[in-house]
Amino acid sequence: MRMREQLEEQEINYLSEFACKSAESKGRLVYEESCDLRTEFQRDRDRIIHSKSFRRLMHKTQVFLAPEGDHFRTRLTHTLEVSQISRTIARALALNEDLTEAIAMAHDLGHTPFGHSGEKYLDEIHHKGFKHNEQSLRVIDVLEKGKTPMGMNLTEEVRDGVLNHTGNVEPFTMEGQIVRISDRIAYINHDIDDAIRAAIIKESDLPKDCIQILGGTHRERINNLVIDVVKNSTGKPKILMSDEFQHYKNKLRTFMFENVYYSSIVKKDEEMDKIFNIIEKLYTYYSLNIDKIPQEYQRMIEKWGIEEIVKDQIAGMTDRYAINVFSEIFLPKGWK
């Protein structure tokens, strides 16, 4: 028996009745022969980790633009934290860890440079709007080149989990639902940690009732939220959090929007103006100078249209690359 078949058999024998088993996957957009060693979801995870778009997450902003310090989160470290929380929950519930990890690793592949500010401005400029979850699926299906015409050609379960990790539609797998809730657990808590490190807020500023229920430290809050999810999801065909924890998690999220995400310290007007200026000018420049777009993107213009490809080009940039390209194009060479 091949190693993959042994792994598939183990999943069937040991995973929960609610788990998505590799052998029961809905499949890929383009058929591929199975691997002798790895299950379908393991292959997806490996393709994601080896992709260029995954590596670029290292230089994309999470919340803080050009932070002074080595310990602030980036889009990549956020992704790794989501993956860790997701796998903990999946293991506790006997769900498919490989599928959970693959969705977590890919969920933010389509994020713009400059964090949610970059997403907001590209959404305003692009005629079809912009949502990072939709762009993440486009990265998977189109922009990351694989052996097939469908990019990485990932399984339907991973594609669905990535697309629906945010928004009004929930993933159809329990594993996708885990990533959806783990994303929120991760970013609320690690953004609190970064905001305290940046002296934007103090621990004493956090709502006292939230801290009393969820925990007084970063470690305690994540641990308690994870335990609550596991307790309320055990034996059920849906990933759930208790009403009490959901209420205080949402209250803490509202606090973060009011005091950090929309803070004048984090989002200084002059910095926001610079970000908008970079994205708007690059969008206009590439729309008028298609020959400056990489050849691999130029070849897709006939199928997708100029504006869609320009959007892809800008969304794929890291913070520093966008700044460097902008400087190269728009600043006189003698200026620094």
C-alpha positions in Angstrom: 0.0 0.0 0.0 1.3 3.5 -0.9 2.0 6.0 1.9 -0.8 8.3 0.7 -3.3 5.5 0.8 -2.2 4.7 4.4 -2.7 8.3 5.4 -6.1 8.4 3.8 -7.1 5.3 5.6 -5.9 6.7 8.9 -8.0 9.8 8.3 -11.1 7.7 7.7 -10.4 5.6 10.8 -9.4 8.2 13.3 -10.8 11.6 12.3 -14.2 12.9 13.4 -17.3 12.1 11.4 -17.4 15.9 10.7 -13.8 16.0 9.3 -13.1 16.5 5.6 -11.1 13.5 4.5 -8.5 13.8 1.8 -9.9 10.8 -0.1 -13.3 12.4 -0.2 -12.1 15.8 -1.6 -14.3 17.4 -4.2 -11.2 17.5 -6.3 -9.3 20.1 -8.4 -10.4 22.4 -11.3 -8.0 20.4 -13.5 -7.5 16.7 -12.8 -4.1 15.6 -11.6 -2.7 12.1 -10.8 -2.5 11.6 -7.0 0.9 11.7 -5.3 2.3 8.4 -3.9 3.4 10.0 -0.6 1.2 13.0 0.2 -2.6 13.4 0.5 -4.3 16.0 -1.6 -4.4 18.6 1.2 -0.7 18.0 2.0 0.1 18.8 -1.6 -2.0 22.0 -1.4 -0.1 23.1 1.7 3.3 22.5 0.1 2.3 24.4 -3.1 1.3 27.4 -1.0 4.4 27.5 1.1 6.6 27.2 -2.0 4.8 30.0 -3.8 6.2 33.5 -4.5 3.1 35.1 -3.1 3.6 33.4 0.2 7.2 34.6 0.5 6.1 38.2 -0.3 3.9 38.2 2.8 7.1 38.7 4.8 7.3 42.3 3.6 3.6 43.3 3.7 2.2 45.4 6.5 -0.2 43.8 9.1 -1.2 47.0 10.9 1.9 49.2 11.6 3.6 50.9 8.6 7.4 50.7 8.8 7.5 50.0 12.5 10.6 50.8 14.5 11.4 47.4 15.9 12.0 43.8 14.9 9.1 42.3 16.8 6.0 43.8 15.1 3.8 41.4 13.1 3.9 41.3 9.3 1.3 39.6 7.1 3.5 36.5 7.1 3.8 36.2 10.9 0.0 36.8 11.2 -0.5 33.9 8.8 1.7 31.6 10.9 -0.1 32.6 14.0 -3.5 31.8 12.4 -2.1 28.5 11.2 -0.9 27.6 14.7 -4.2 28.5 16.4 -6.2 26.7 13.6 -4.2 23.5 13.9 -4.6 23.4 17.7 -8.4 23.6 17.3 -8.4 21.1 14.5 -6.4 18.6 16.4 -8.5 18.9 19.5 -11.7 18.3 17.5 -10.1 15.5 15.4 -10.6 17.4 12.2 -8.2 17.5 9.3 -5.1 19.4 10.3 -3.6 19.3 6.8 -6.6 21.0 5.2 -6.8 23.5 8.0 -3.2 24.4 7.7 -3.4 24.8 3.9 -6.4 27.2 4.2 -4.6 29.2 6.9 -1.4 29.5 4.9 -3.2 30.8 1.8 -5.9 33.0 3.4 -4.1 36.3 2.9 -2.1 35.6 -0.3 -4.0 38.4 -2.1 -3.4 41.1 0.5 -2.2 44.5 -0.8 0.9 46.4 0.3 0.3 48.8 3.3 -2.2 46.6 5.1 -5.9 47.4 5.1 -5.2 51.0 4.1 -3.8 49.7 0.8 -6.8 47.4 0.4 -9.2 50.3 1.1 -7.5 52.6 -1.5 -7.2 50.0 -4.2 -10.9 49.2 -3.6 -11.7 52.9 -4.2 -9.5 53.2 -7.4 -10.3 49.9 -9.2 -13.5 50.0 -11.1 -14.6 46.5 -9.9 -13.6 47.2 -6.3 -11.2 45.1 -4.3 -11.5 42.4 -1.6 -8.4 40.6 -0.4 -10.2 37.3 0.0 -11.3 37.4 -3.6 -7.8 38.4 -4.7 -6.3 35.5 -2.7 -8.4 33.1 -4.7 -7.3 34.8 -7.9 -3.7 34.4 -6.8 -4.3 30.7 -6.3 -6.3 30.1 -9.5 -4.6 32.5 -12.0 -1.5 34.5 -10.9 0.7 31.8 -9.3 1.8 29.6 -12.2 1.7 25.9 -11.8 1.6 22.9 -14.2 -2.0 23.6 -15.2 -3.8 26.6 -16.7 -5.5 27.0 -13.3 -2.5 28.3 -11.4 -1.7 26.3 -8.3 -4.8 24.1 -9.0 -5.7 23.6 -5.4 -8.6 21.5 -4.1 -12.1 22.9 -3.9 -12.0 22.7 -0.1 -8.9 24.9 0.2 -10.3 27.4 -2.4 -13.6 27.7 -0.6 -11.9 28.2 2.8 -9.7 30.9 1.4 -12.5 32.8 -0.3 -14.8 32.6 2.7 -12.4 33.2 5.5 -14.1 36.6 5.7 -17.4 37.9 4.4 -21.0 36.8 4.7 -20.6 33.2 3.4 -19.2 30.6 5.7 -16.9 27.8 4.4 -18.6 24.5 3.8 -15.9 22.6 5.7 -15.4 22.6 9.4 -11.7 23.2 8.7 -12.5 26.3 6.8 -14.7 27.5 9.6 -11.8 27.0 12.0 -9.5 29.3 10.0 -12.3 31.9 9.8 -12.6 32.1 13.6 -8.8 31.6 14.2 -8.1 34.6 12.0 -10.1 36.8 14.3 -8.6 35.3 17.5 -5.1 35.9 16.1 -5.4 39.4 14.8 -7.3 40.9 17.7 -4.8 39.6 20.2 -1.6 40.1 18.4 -2.6 43.6 17.4 -3.2 44.4 21.0 0.3 43.1 21.7 1.8 45.2 19.0 -0.2 48.3 20.0 1.0 48.0 23.6 4.6 47.6 22.3 4.2 50.7 20.2 2.8 52.7 23.2 -0.4 53.4 21.4 -2.4 51.9 24.2 -1.6 50.5 27.7 -2.8 47.3 29.2 -4.8 49.3 31.6 -6.7 50.8 28.7 -8.3 47.5 27.7 -11.9 47.1 28.6 -11.9 45.6 32.1 -14.9 43.3 31.6 -13.3 41.8 28.5 -10.0 41.2 30.4 -11.9 39.7 33.3 -13.6 37.2 31.1 -11.0 36.5 28.3 -7.8 36.9 30.3 -5.3 39.5 31.3 -2.4 38.5 29.0 -2.0 37.8 25.3 -1.3 34.1 26.2 -4.3 33.8 28.4 -6.7 35.3 26.0 -5.7 33.1 23.1 -5.8 30.0 25.3 -9.2 30.8 26.7 -10.7 31.6 23.3 -9.4 28.4 21.8 -10.7 26.3 24.7 -14.1 28.0 24.4 -14.2 27.2 20.7 -13.3 23.5 21.3 -15.8 23.1 24.1 -18.6 24.6 22.1 -17.8 22.8 18.9 -17.2 19.3 20.2 -19.6 16.8 18.7 -21.3 19.4 16.5 -21.2 19.9 12.7 -20.2 23.6 13.1 -17.4 25.6 14.7 -18.9 27.7 17.5 -17.9 30.1 20.2 -20.1 30.6 23.3 -22.3 33.7 23.3 -20.4 35.1 26.3 -17.0 34.8 24.7 -18.3 36.0 21.3 -19.7 39.1 23.0 -16.5 40.1 24.7 -14.4 39.2 21.7 -16.5 41.5 19.6 -16.3 44.2 22.3 -12.5 43.9 22.3 -12.5 44.1 18.5 -14.6 47.3 18.6 -12.1 48.8 21.1 -9.3 48.0 18.7 -11.0 49.8 15.8 -11.7 52.8 17.9 -8.3 53.1 19.6 -5.8 51.4 17.3 -7.0 50.7 13.7 -8.5 54.2 13.3 -6.1 55.9 15.7 -4.5 59.1 14.4 -1.2 57.7 15.7 -1.4 54.6 13.5 -3.1 56.3 10.6 -1.5 59.7 10.4 -3.2 61.8 7.7 0.1 62.5 6.0 1.0 58.8 5.9 -2.4 57.9 4.5 -2.0 60.6 1.9 1.3 59.1 0.9 -0.2 55.6 0.6 -3.1 56.8 -1.5 -0.7 58.8 -3.7 1.5 55.8 -4.3 -1.3 53.4 -5.1 -3.3 55.9 -7.2 -0.2 57.1 -9.2 1.1 53.5 -9.8 -2.4 52.4 -11.0 -2.6 55.3 -13.4 1.0 54.8 -14.6 0.6 51.1 -15.4 -2.7 51.7 -17.0 -1.0 54.1 -19.5 2.3 52.1 -19.8 1.4 48.5 -20.2 4.8 47.7 -21.5 6.2 48.4 -18.0 4.2 45.5 -16.5 6.1 42.2 -16.3 5.7 40.0 -19.4 3.9 37.2 -17.6 1.1 39.7 -16.7 1.1 41.3 -20.1 0.2 38.0 -21.7 -3.0 37.9 -19.6 -4.3 41.3 -20.7 -6.2 40.0 -23.7 -8.2 37.6 -21.4 -8.6 39.7 -18.3 -8.4 43.4 -19.5 -5.9 46.1 -18.6 -7.5 47.3 -15.4 -7.7 43.8 -13.9 -4.0 43.1 -14.6 -2.9 46.5 -13.3 -4.8 45.7 -10.1 -3.0 42.4 -9.9 0.3 44.0 -10.4 -0.2 46.5 -7.5 -1.9 44.0 -5.1 1.1 41.7 -5.5 3.6 44.3 -4.4 5.3 44.3 -1.1 5.4 47.6 0.8 9.1 48.3 0.0 8.7 47.3 -3.6 5.8 49.6 -4.1 7.8 52.5 -2.5 10.9 51.7 -4.6 9.0 51.5 -7.9 7.2 54.7 -7.1 10.5 56.5 -6.3 12.1 55.1 -9.5 9.2 56.4 -11.7 8.2 59.7 -10.1 11.2 61.1 -8.2 14.1 62.8 -10.0 17.2 60.6 -9.8 19.2 63.2 -7.9 16.7 63.3 -5.0 16.9 61.1 -1.9 
